[in-house]
Amino acid sequence: MKRGGLTGVFLLCALFIPWIVQAQVPPGEQTSPPATASELRIAFLRVSIWPEYDDPRVLIMLRGTFTPDSPLPATVRFTVPEDIEVIGAGMVSEQGELLLHPHQVEQEGEKNRLRFLLPRSEFFVEYYYAPFEGTVERKFT
């Protein structure tokens, strides 16, 4: 891989690693004050970045688990780049299946947030993102 390619990969990692997560308990299920971002902690997070996997864009995949003491169910929010195409977001079942949940991408101030209700601690998010403009010339010999 050329040096410029590695720089691009490191740039992508720098853009996607610092996730901001916020949570709220759904209004109908509140028995105490709404959960805050400080009450919802990620115990494990795997970020996979696949450039040009099956599309000219970059496929971003998150798999994670919130800590056992996290107040669930909760509405979680992930900060995401503009102009993404969400492939799926939701929970991971006890059998390891990815179960889609209704989700929305909303603009909050200058940030975009992917929001969905999470009933259990294991979650996933997958989306396509085009971080680079223009085309890349490729030659095969």
SULTATA-V462978 format. One record per residue. RES is the residue in one small letter. PHI is phi in radians with two decimals (NA if undefined). Layout:
res/phi
RES/PHI
RES/PHI
This chain:
res/phi
m/NA
k/-1.20
r/-1.00
g/-1.07
g/-1.15
l/-1.16
t/-1.05
g/-1.09
v/-1.13
f/-1.12
l/-1.10
l/-1.06
c/-1.06
a/-1.12
l/-1.31
f/-1.83
i/-1.23
p/-1.39
w/-1.35
i/-1.94
v/-2.06
q/-2.22
a/-2.53
q/-2.51
v/-1.37
p/-0.98
p/-0.94
g/-1.24
e/-2.01
q/-1.34
t/-1.98
s/-2.51
p/-0.98
p/-0.97
a/-1.17
t/-1.98
a/-1.00
s/-1.26
e/-1.50
l/-1.94
r/-2.13
i/-1.56
a/-1.49
f/-2.53
l/-2.53
r/-2.00
v/-1.92
s/-1.95
i/-2.10
w/-2.04
p/-1.22
e/0.90
y/-1.08
d/-2.37
d/-2.78
p/-1.12
r/-1.45
v/-1.75
l/-1.58
i/-1.91
m/-2.22
l/-1.99
r/-2.29
g/-2.73
t/-2.43
f/-1.43
t/-1.08
p/-1.03
d/-1.55
s/-1.17
p/-1.34
l/-2.00
p/-1.25
a/-2.61
t/-1.53
v/-1.82
r/-2.30
f/-1.98
t/-1.27
v/-2.30
p/-1.20
e/-1.25
d/0.98
i/-1.73
e/-2.01
v/-1.32
i/-1.50
g/-3.04
a/-2.68
g/2.87
m/-1.86
v/-1.82
s/-1.25
e/-1.09
q/-1.55
g/1.52
e/-1.41
l/-1.53
l/-1.86
l/-1.20
h/-2.18
p/-1.01
h/-2.46
q/-2.39
v/-1.86
e/-2.16
q/-1.61
e/-2.15
g/1.18
e/-1.67
k/-2.01
n/-1.80
r/-2.21
l/-1.58
r/-2.16
f/-2.77
l/-1.46
l/-2.08
p/-1.47
r/-2.37
s/-1.29
e/-1.56
f/-2.40
f/-2.55
v/-2.51
e/-2.37
y/-2.71
y/-1.75
y/-2.52
a/-1.94
p/-1.36
f/-1.99
e/-1.68
g/1.49
t/-2.03
v/-1.92
e/-1.42
r/-2.14
k/-2.30
f/-2.03
t/-2.13
